[in-house]
Amino acid sequence: MKVVLTTLNAKFIHTSLALRCLKAYSGERFDMDIAEYTIKDPAMNIVSDIFSRNPDVVGFSCYIWNIEETITVINMLRKIMPEVKIVLGGPEVSYDMNYWMDRVSEVDFIVIGEGEETFDQLLTEIEGDGKYHMVFGIAYRKQRGEESEVVIMPPRPKLNLAELPSPHRFKEDIPNLGSRVVYFETSRGCPFSCQFCLSSIEVGVRYFDIERTKADILYLIDSGAKLIKFVDRTFNIKRDYALEMFRFLIENHRGCVFQFEITADIMRPEVLDYLAEHAPPGVFRFEIGVQSTNDPTNEAVQRRQNWSKLVRTVTKVKDSKKIDQHLDLIAGLPLENYDTFRGTFNDVFELRPEELQLGFLKMLRGTGLRLDATKWGYIYMDRAPYEMLGNDLMPFGDIVRIKRVEDVLEKYWNAHRMDHTLLYLVERVFDSPFDFFQLFGDYWERRGWQKIGHQLEDLFSRLWAFLGSLEETSAGSELQASMLADARDRLDTEVVLGLMKYDFFLNHNYKPRKTWWEFTMDKSEWSGWMRRLVERPADVSPEFAALGLSEKELHKHAVIEKLPYDLAAFLASGEIDKSRHTLLVMLYALDAGSTKPTPRPHMLTMEAGRMSEVVTK
């Protein structure tokens, strides 16, 4: 019997751990292929490939991000292969089974929850006597004359994880390990009860054997894996376990990067101290779900969170400069209105995470919050991803506004295209980070930029256009007009323009061919500065002088720009000193043999009056 295990991943670089777990458990007893596609692949291409494999059984792994595209494939597949058995599994179909069996009539079976043993027994019955009433943990169709009814079997007891074979030893995976994300679980289950999350439904945490876990990780690293993402819901729930695993990964990483979901407020100080001292920079990434800092909201969704301890953890990790942190927020939770969410956003942005993910509540099937939707007045999408459209405290209009915040947050802060500029704006110009992103997002929407693409230069020029529009205090509500006017009064255009130019140059690995602003230095002045840098390089710095650059090399590898304040002093201390000006010298691609050259800034700083004297003597 030929079995095809398949799923539609969100992106090509993603891989399906679920399919590999199923094949590891049953692949020796059945002829089994793994076939992965993406939600962007044409349905015809997917169906054609599955058809060419001539399966007797096709199993689809289903999630909120792929269920609608999967249904399209199933509809087509049934028409061309009427005899094939179609099995669904995964978190999206493990709840409301009657709904799915009714909606997708082409489906024969649903595997509910943990699937290895259930799917193996189901395949045995499909190949054998068809005694599906003996298979716990499935939904199936039972014929009664000309009618059929859906039978939902009792759930299966939890598996002993120590008895499961490794899903990481398939030779066919090795060629792509270095270019795709490897998903890895060291445990199953979650100790918390957050009512918006499916993980809260499974009580208790079970661990795989730690020695097998270590052996699998070493195998993956030796085979070329570059990024391993742990899918454990709370990697650090057990202090000793987390510390042992962190130590093992530090000692054996060999350049591989590891990403974890951690609960920051339970991270023990001794673990933080160990990471601060021993973690190599860039090897670990932490994903931390904050969701809300509003206490009534956290209480309503049964989420326990100690904000002061969370701040302690995030701050200590950030100060170590070893680990990037990705913090998550959810807009639309109960008892959170627009103003309290503004407070949540500002609380979390104050921690300056490397990435701040602003998501919107999904009313997932099976969660307590979906069951209590009427209590909070929720309206939401009928089909995946079931995103909320409003509730008693946050109407749809507020959701739309916050989505504008999300848009510019992704393009600017999370993409790290102009960190120096943004920090100046959110700390010194606008009332709060949220207000900056909201006002900029509103302006972006009014200009229609959400409908068109953008290049790097566009992002800079559009921010500059927004800052130039602060005079337009009539835009929006009276409150918005007041906020724009206050920002206008605090904005120093010379400072922000200089920072934007600096950030623009830092965004290039090679000398940029064009800029987004008009270059005002004439040719004679530019040539004078180039001669000055060659003749007196030590005035810039000993490091610059040590490069020994000729004028020809400078012409080839450098861009220069005058700034009307002391940029070095601002970057070091935040001081704005306009009595001293800066010649910014950015060097590119001087590292011989480097596969990824980086821009190297140098600065010549002098009294403002002397800047014009230097090149006229």
N, C-alpha and C positions, 0 to 999 in steps of 0.2 A: 504494500500500500504506500503510495507516494503522498507525502505531506509537505505542504509549503507553509512556512511561518512567515508572516509579512506584517509590515506596518508602514505608515507614511510619517516619516520624521519631519520635524519642523524645518530642518536644514540638512544639507548633505553631510556636514561635519558631525552631526549627531549620530549616535548609534543606539540600538535598542538592547538594553540589558535583559528585558523580559524575554525576548525571542531566544537569546542565548541561554538563559536559564532553562527554558523549555527543551531546547535541543540537547543541552547537557544531560538532562534527566532522561529523555526518551530517544535520543538520536541513535543509540546502539540497537534499539528494537524496531525502529521504523526508518524507512528511507526518507530523510528529512532535509529540506533546503531552507535556508534563511534568505529572504528576498526583501531588501529594504529600498524604499522609495522616499520621495519627499512630497509635501502637500502642493508643491509647485509643479510637479510632473503631470503632464496631460493624462487624464484617466485612460484614454485609449492606449497610451504607451504602457501603463501599468497592467492593464488587462491583457494586452498582447503578450507581455513578458510572462505573466502568470500562466496564461493559456499554453505558451510554448513549453512549460515545465510539465504539462500533462498531469496535474495533481488529482488525487482522489479526495483529499481534504485540504482546505485552505483555512488557516487560522489568522485572524486579524487582531492585532493589539491596538486598543482604542483609548483615546484620550480626548480631552476637550478641544485640543488644537487640531485633531485630524478626523473627528467622527463624521463630519458632514462630507468631506472628501472621500472618506472610506465608504460611506453609504452609496455614493455615486458609483464607485468601483464595484461594489457588491451587486448593485442593480444590473450593471452591464455583464458581470461575470455569470450571474445566474441565467441570463438569456442565451449565452453561448455555451455554457456548461451546465445544463439542467440537472445532471446527476451528481455533481460535486457536492460534498458536504462542507458547509460554511459554518465556521465556529468563531464567535467573538469572545474576547477577554480584555481585561484591563480595567482601570478604575472608572472609566466613563460608563461602562455597561454593567458594573457589578452592583448597581442599585437601580430600582425601578425596572426590573427585568421584564415585567409584563408590558410596560410601555415599549421597550425596545423590540420585543418579539412581535408586538402588534404593528409598530411603525415599520420595521424592516422584515417583511414577510419572507424574504429570501433566506433569512438566517435559520439554521437548523438547531444550533446549540449556543448557549452562553456559558462560559466558565466563570464562576463567581469567586472573586478574591484571589487568594494565593493559588497559583495554577499548576505547579509542576506535577504533583501527584494526581490531581483531578484530571488534567489534560491527558496524562499517560493512561489512566484508566478509561477515559472516554474513547481514546483511540483504540484501545484493546476491544471495547464493545463495538465500535464501528466496524472494525475488521472481523469481529467474531459474531456473537449471538445477538447483539443489539439490546442487551438488558440494561437500558439506560436508567431504569428505576433503582439500579444497584450503585449508581455513581453519585456519591454525595458531592454537593458543591456545583451543580449545573442546573440550567434551565433548558428544557427541550420540548419539542412538539410531540404530542401523543395522538395518534389517529383513533377516532371512535366513529367507525363507519365512514361517512363522507365528511364528517366534521373533525377538526383537530382542536385540542386544548393545550394550553401551556402548562407544563408541570415544573414546579420549582422544588428541587430537592433540598433537604436540610444541609446546612453548611458543614464543611469538613473540619476536623480538628486541626489546630495549627501544626505545621511541620516541625520536625526536629532539624534545625538548620545544620547540625553537624553531619547529617546523613546526605545532604545535597551535594552533588558533584559540582566542580568548578565550572562556571560559564566563560572562563577567560583563557581556555587552552586550545581554541580552534586555530589550526594552522592557516586557514583561509583568511583570518583576520590580520595576520602579521603584516602583510604588505601595506596596509592602510593605517596601522596603529599611530604612526607619526603625524598623520594629517587629519585625524579625527579625534573627537572627544571619547575617552573611555569612561563609561559609567560603572561605578563600583559600589557595592554595599557591604558594610561590615556588620550591619544590624538591620532588623526590621521592627517597626512599631515606633510609637512615640509616647512619652510619659505625660504629655499635656492634653488639655481638653478644649482647645480653641474651637469655637463652634462654627467657624468659617472654613475649617480645614478637614479634609478627608482623613488625615493621619490621626485625628482625635478619636476615630471610631474604633481603631484597633488598640485595645488596652494592653499595656506592658511592652517591654523591649526585650527582644531576643538577639543574641549575638552569634555570629559565625565563629568557628574556631580561629583563634588569633594567629596560630602558627600557619594554618592554611592561608589565612588572609595575607600574611607577610610573604609567603612563598608565591602566591599569585601576583602580588605587587612587584616582586623582584623579577618574575617571569615577564611581566608586561614591560617593565623598564628595560630589561635585557633585550626584549624584542622590538624596542623602538618607540614605545609610548612617550608622548611629550606632554599630554594633559590628562590627568585622571581626576574625575569629578565624583566625589563621594556623595551618594544619595541618601545617606543616613539623615533622618529628620533632626536629630540633635547629636552631633558627633561627640560632644564633650559631656554627655550626661553622666558618665562615670569618669571621675578624675584620674584614677590610676590607669585605666584603659587608654584614655586620651593622651596622657603623658607618655605612655609606652609607645603608642603609635606615632606621636609627633617625633619622639626620639628616633624611632626606627626610620621614619621617612627622611629626617635630617641626615642621618648617617648613610642613607642609600639612594638619595634622590637622583644623582648623576644628571642634573639638569632638567628632570621632569618637574612639572608644576602640578600642585595638588590643590583642589578647591573643596571646601567644607561648608556645610550649614551648621552654624554653632548658635547656642543660646548664650548671649554675652553676659547676662546678669548672674549666671551660675559658674562662670569661668573662674577657677580658683587662682588666687594670687601666685602660688608657686608655679602653676602652669604658665601664667603670663611672664613670670620672671625667667623661666627656662626658655621660652620662645624669644623674649627680648635679647637674651644673651647668645642663644645658639642658632636660631633660625637664619638660614641664608637669605639675603634679600631676594624677593621676587619668586620664591619657590612655593610659598603658601598664599592662598587667597581665602578670606573668610566672607561668607554670606550670612548676614544677621537680619532676622525678621523683627523689626521694631513695630511696624503696622500702625500703632497709635501711641501717643503719650498722654491721651486723655483718660484719666482714671475711671470715670463712669463708663466709658466705652469698653475698656479692658475688662471691667467687672461684668458688663453685659454679655460679653462673648466668652466668659470664663477663662480669660487669659491672665496668668500671673506674670508680672513683670516689675522688677525693681529698677527704676530708672536711674537712680544714683549709682548702682553697681554696674549697670549697662554702660553709663558714661565713663566710669572708671576703666572698664575693660577696653572700650573703643579708644579712649584717650591713650592708654598705655600702649596698645598695639600701634596706634598711629605714631606716637613719639619714638617708638623703636625703629621706625622707617624700614621695617623688614617685610610687612605683610599688607597687601592691599585689602581694603574692606568695602564690601557692597552691602548697603543698608536698604531694607525694603520698607515701603509704606503702603497702606491700603486706604484709599479714599472710599467713603460710603459705608463705613461700619456704623452700627447702631449708636445713637446718642452723640454722633459727631456731625456738627453742622459746618458750614463754610468757615466760620471764624475759628472754631476749635481746631479744624483741620489746618488752617493757616498756622496756628500755634504749634501743632504737631510737626509740620514741615520745618518751621523755623527752629524748633528744638533740635531736630535731627541734623539740619544743615549746619547748625552751630558746631557740630562735631567734625565737619569738613571731610566726610567720607570720600574715598576715591570715586565711588559711584553711588548715587542715590536713585533707587528705582521707585518710581511713583506708579503704583498699579491701582486698579479699580476693582471693587469687590465682585467676585464671581459667586453666584448662588449655586454652588456645586450640589449635584444630586447626592443625597445621603447625609448631608451635613445638618447639624442642629439649626443653623441659621436659616437654611432653606425651609425646614419644617416650621419654623416660627416666623416666616416671612410676613404674614398678615399682622403679627403683633407689632412690627415696626413700620408697617405701611409700605413694604417694598414692592416696586414694580421692576421687572427684569426681563431680559431676552428669553423667549421661549426655547431657543435652541442654543447650542454651545457657541460661545463660551459662557452663556448665562449671566452676562454682565449686568449689574444693577443699573437701572435707568432713573432711579429716584427712590426716596423714602420720605417719612414724615418730616425729617429735619433737613434733608438735602435734596431739593428738587432737581429736575433734569437741567435747568438753566445753570445751576451751580456746578453740576458734573461737567457740562460743556466748558465752562470757564476753567475748571481745574485741568481739563484735558489740554488746554492751551499752555498751561504751566508745564505739563508733562512734555509737550512737544519741544519747547525751547530748552528745557532742562536737559533732554537727551542730546540735542544738537550742540549745546554749548558746554554745560558742566560735565556731563558724563563722557563726552567725547574729548575733553581736556584740550580744547583748541585755543583757549585764551584764559587760563587760570589766573594770571596776574591781573588782567583786566576785570574779570568777574569779581574777584575778591575786593578790588578797589570799589566797584560799584555797589556790592551788597553790604560792605562794611562802612562806607563813607558817604554814599550818595543817596541810596534809597532807604526807606524806613525799615525794611527787612528784606531778607533774601526772597521770601515768597512774593512780596510786593513787586520786586524787580522782575521776577519771572512772569508774574501775572500781567503786569503792565506791558512788558515786552511782548508776551504772547498775544495780548489783545491787539497791540499794534500790528503784529505779524499777520493776524487774521484780517484786520481791516485792509491791509495792503494786498491781500490775496496771495501771499507767498506760500500758503499751505497747499496751493494748487499746482505749484511749479517746483522743479528741482533746484539744486543749488550746488555750486562749487565752493571751495574753501574761501575764495575771494568774496563770494556773495555773503557768506556768514559775517565777515568783517564789515563789509559795506552796509549790510542791513542793520547791524547793531549801531553803526555810526549814524545811519539815517534815523533810527529810533531816538538816539541821544539828541540829535539835532531837532527832533520834533517836540522836545520837552516844552518849548514855547507854546505849543498848541494845548493850553490848559483847558480848552473847552471840550476836549475829547472825553467821552464817557460821562460818568456820573459826577456829581459835585465833589464827592469824596475822592474819586480818581483824579479829578482836576487839581484838587488840593495836594494830593500826593505827587503829581507830576510837577507842580510848581515848587514844592519843597525840594524835590530832586534837582530841578533846574538851578535852584539857588545854591545847592551844595556842589554841583558838578564843576570841576575844573577841566575844561576841554583840553588844555595843553597836557595835563597829566594823563588823562585817559587816552588821548591820541598817541602819546609816547608809549604807553603800555600796550596798546593795540598793535603798534608797529613792532614792538619787541616780541610779542606773542606770535605775530604773523611770521617773522623770521624764524622763530623757534619751531614752527610747524613744517619746515622744509628740511629734508636731508641733503638736498642739493641746492645750489644757488638759484633762487627764484628768478624766473624770466620777466615777471611783471609784478607790480604791486597794486593794491586796491585804492591807494591814494595817489594824488598827483605829486611826482617827485620835484621838489622845488629848488634843489641845489643845481646851479648852472655848471657847465662843463669845466670852466676854469677853476671854480671853487672845489669841485670834486677832484680834479687833478692835483690841486694844491694839497688837499688833505692826503691823497695817496702818497705824494712825495714826502710829506711830513711824517707819515707812519713808517716809511722806509728809512728816513734819515734819523729819526729819534724814536725807535720802537720802545725803548725803555721807559718813555714817558707814559706808555699804556700800562705795561706791567713787565716784570722780569720774564714771566712765562711767554708773553707775546714776543719779547725780544729774542728769546731762545729759539723761536721758530726760524729766525733769519730769513724772512720772506723778502723776495725781490719785488719791485714794482709790478713786474709782469705777473708774478704769482698772486699778488694782491688783486690785480685786475681780474684774474681768472677765478679766484676762490672767495673773494670778499664782497660784501655789500656794506655800505656805510650810510648812516643817517644821523642828522643833528637833532638833539632833543633839548628843549629849553628848561631843563632842570637836572639835578644830580640823580641819575637813574640808579647808580650803585648804592647811594645812601637810602633811596626809597626802598630798594629791594632788601637791604640789610635791616632797616629799622622802621620803615614806613614814613620817614621824614621827607617832607617836600621842601627842597632847597632850590629856589630859582636864582640864587646868586651865583650858582655854579651850573654850567651846562655840560652836556655829554655828547661826545662823538661815539656812537654805537658802531662797533666793528664786528660783523658776524662772519665767521669763517666756515666754509663748507668743504667737505670731501677731501680733507688733507690726510686722512688715515690710510696709508698704503695697505692694500689688501683687505680692507674692512668690507664685510658684506653689507653692513648697515651703518653708513656714516651718520654722525650726529652733528648738528650745528654747534659751534663753539663761540659764545659771545665774549667780546673784549670791550673795554670802555676806556676812553680818554676823557678825563674830567678836568675842567679848568674854570677859572673865573669867567663869568658871562661876558665881560668886555673883551677878554682876550681871544675869544673864539673867532671873532672877525679879523683880529690882528694877525693871527697865525699864518693865514694863507695869502695875505696881501704884502708881507715883507719881502 
